[in-house]
């Protein structure tokens, strides 16, 4: 038994090294810089700077757009997941592959493609102008950011929901119908409660990356719309103020942890399914 445990530890050593170099050490650096000033003295000023007008505005705007994007993803993904489940679509089918395929493409390229489509002289407005229709003025607006978030993160909502709904036993649904339950009651009393783990998993996988993103807002929102992710990125890359950037990152991590705790409370089953 001791040899077996020793062998397991040896096999797991690459993972321990990976965790140390890419998780523990970076987090330690963030907390070190976030809790110190340029001279290395301890301070909470970096974290307290979140109350500055520009920072708090960027944080609440990021929360607002992330919430809206997550809600839209749920509204789009849930009916789609139910349709795929009702048609007995296999997890290895071509239709499911269509939703997974965009995830294989570089995130930056996908966002830049939408920038090309939505800009004033882009493909969409060129077609509308050719047809004599009014052009869209959506680029460099919060709506464009929401569109980019929904497009990039929708598969992360569809797949957990589909995986969860497809596992619901048909006998339970048929029994409810035999007992006189209509389609609405079947959905509200059986399908929806049993799919909550998938909803929670989808919310976590959409809301958190949407809250922390800065590429989407930078490309589709322009320099005038700054989310908290853009502010942190600028502190690191342009201002070279790692202390302030790390302090704001700590605040953002606190919001992420709070959101995960809230979703875990609602996930009474304690399970999150993902394809």
N, C-alpha and C positions, 0 to 999 in steps of 0.2 A: 504493500500500500504506500509506504514511504517513497519507494522508487517511482511509483505511478505519479504521485504528487510532484515529485521532483521533475519528472519528464514533462508534466503539464506546465510547470513553471518555465522550463526551458523553451517549450514550444510557444509559450505566451510572451517570452522576452521581447520579440520584435514589436508586439503591440504595446508593451510597457514603455519601450524606447520611443515609439511613435507618439504615445500619449504625453510623455515627458517633454519631447521637443516641440510638439505642435499644439499642445493644450495647456499643460501646467506652466511651462516656462513663459509662453506668451501672456497668459493670464496674470502670472506673477509680475511681469513687466508692466502690464496695464495698471495693476494696483499700485505698484511702486511709483510710477510716474504720476498717477492720478492723485496720490496722497502726499506728494512732495512738490516743492517749487523748483525753480531752475538751479538753486543752490544746493538742493538735496534735503532741505529742512521739511519736517512734517507740516502739512497744512490741509485744511478742508476747503480752501478757497476755490480750488478747481471744481469740486463737486457743487459748491454753493453757487457757482457761476451759472448754473442752470436757470436761476431765477432772473437772469438778464433778459430783457425784452426779446432780443433776437433769438436767444436760445430757447426760451419757453414757447415762443411762437413756432419755431421749427419743430419742437417736440409735439405740441398739440396738433399741428398740421399733419405731422407724420402719423399720429394716432388716429386722426380723423380719416385720412385717406386710406390707411391700412384697414380700418374698420369697414369703411364703405366697400373696399375691394374684396374683403373677406365675405361680406354679406352677398355681394354680387356673385362671387364664386359659388357660394352655397346655392343660391337661386338657380344658377345655370347648371351646376354639377348634379344636384339631387335628381331632377327629372331625367337627365341623361343617364345617370347611374341606374335608375329604375328601368329605363327603356332597355339598356344593355342587359340588365339582369333578367327582364321579362323575355327577352329574345334568346336567352340561354347562350349568350356570347361567351366563348371561352377566353380565359385570360391570355391565351396564346394566339388569339384570332387577329386578323388584319385590322379590324376596327379598333381594338384596344391598342394595337401597334401605332395607329395614327395619332393617338393621344400621347403615347410615350415618345414618339419620334422627335417632336420639337425639343424634348429634354436632352436629346443627344447633341443638339446643336449648341454652339457657344452662346452663353447668356448675353454677352455683349453684342454679338452679331444679330441676335433676335431683336434686341431693343433698337439697334441702329436701323434695322429693316423697317420698323414702325416709324422711326424718325423720317426715313425717306418717303414713306407712304403718306404721312400726315403733314409734312411741311407745306408752306404756302404754294410752292411750285412743285409739289410732290405728285406722285402717281394718281392719288385719289382726286385731288383738286384739278389735275390736268384732264382727267376723264369728265369730271363735273363741268368744267369750263367748255369742253368739246360738246357736251350735250346741252349747253346753255342753262345749266342749273347753277344756283348760288354755291360758292366755294365754302369749304369748312374752315373755320378759324379755331381749330382745336389745339394746334401745336403750341407749346409753351404755356399751357394752362393746367390746372389741377385735373381736369377731365382727361387730358392726354396721359398724365401720370397714372390715373386709375385704370385707364385702358391698358397701359403697359403692364401694370401689376396683374390685372386679371388675365391677360394673355400669357404671361410668363408663369403664373402660379396656379392657373386653373387645373392643369393635370394633377397637381398635388392634392386637389380637392376631389377630383373625379375618381381617382384610383382607390383611395381608402373607402369612399362611399360605395363604389361598385363592389369592392371586395367584401364589404360588410353586408350589403343588401343581398348579394348573391348567396350568402351562407344562411339566410333565413330559411327555415324548414317550411316547405310548401304545405305540409300537413297542418301546421299551425294556422296558416291563412285559410286553408280549405275548411278547417274545423270552425273557424270564426264565421265564415260565410254560411256554413250549414246551420249555425246557431242564430242566423238572421242578421248578422252584421253587414251593413252596406259598405261600399268602397271607402267612404270617408272614415267610418269607424275602424275598418281594417287598417287604414293608413295611420290614423291617430293613435289607435290602441295597440297595434302590433308592429307595423313596419317602422314607424318613426322611433318608438322607444328602443327597438332592437338595433337600430342603425345609429344610435347615439355615439357609440365608440368610434364609428367611422367619421361622424361629424366632428367630434372632438379632435381626432387625429388630423382631419383636414384643416380645421381652424388653426391648430398649432403649426402646421406645415405651411400655411398661407400667411397668417397674421404676423408671425415673427420675422420671416424674411422680408415681408412688405414693410414692416416697421423699421428695419435696419438698412434697407436699400438706399443707395445713393446714385447708382448708375442710371436707373430708370428716370428718376427726377432730374438728373443732370442732363440727360439727352432729350427727354420729352418735355420737361418742364422749363428748361432754360435756366439761366443764372439768376433770374429774378425770384424763382420759387425754390426756397431752401428748406429742406427737411432736416431733421436732426442728424441724419446720416451724412448729408452734404456738409453740414457745419463741422462735424467730427473729421471728415475726410480733408476739408480745407485746413483745419488746424494742424493736421499731420503733414500734408503735402505742400501747402503754400506758406502758412505762417510758421511752420517748423516748431510749433508749440506742442510738444508731445505731452506735456503736463496737463494742459487744458483739454486737449483731445482725449487723453486717458480719463480725466475726471468726468467728462461728459459721457464717455463710454461706460463708466461705472454706473452712472444714472440710468443709461439706456438698458444695461444689464439688469438693473433692479426692476424696471418696468417689464422686461421680458420674463423674469422670474415670477413676478406677480401675476402676469397673464397666464403662465403655465400652471401656477397654483390654482387660479380660478377655474381653468379648464379641467384640471384634475379633480376639483371638487364636484363639478358637474358630471364627470365621467365616473359615475357610481360603480359601473362594472369593472373599472380599473384596467380595461383593455383597450388598446388602440390597434386597429388592423390596417395593414398597408400591404399592397400587392407586392 
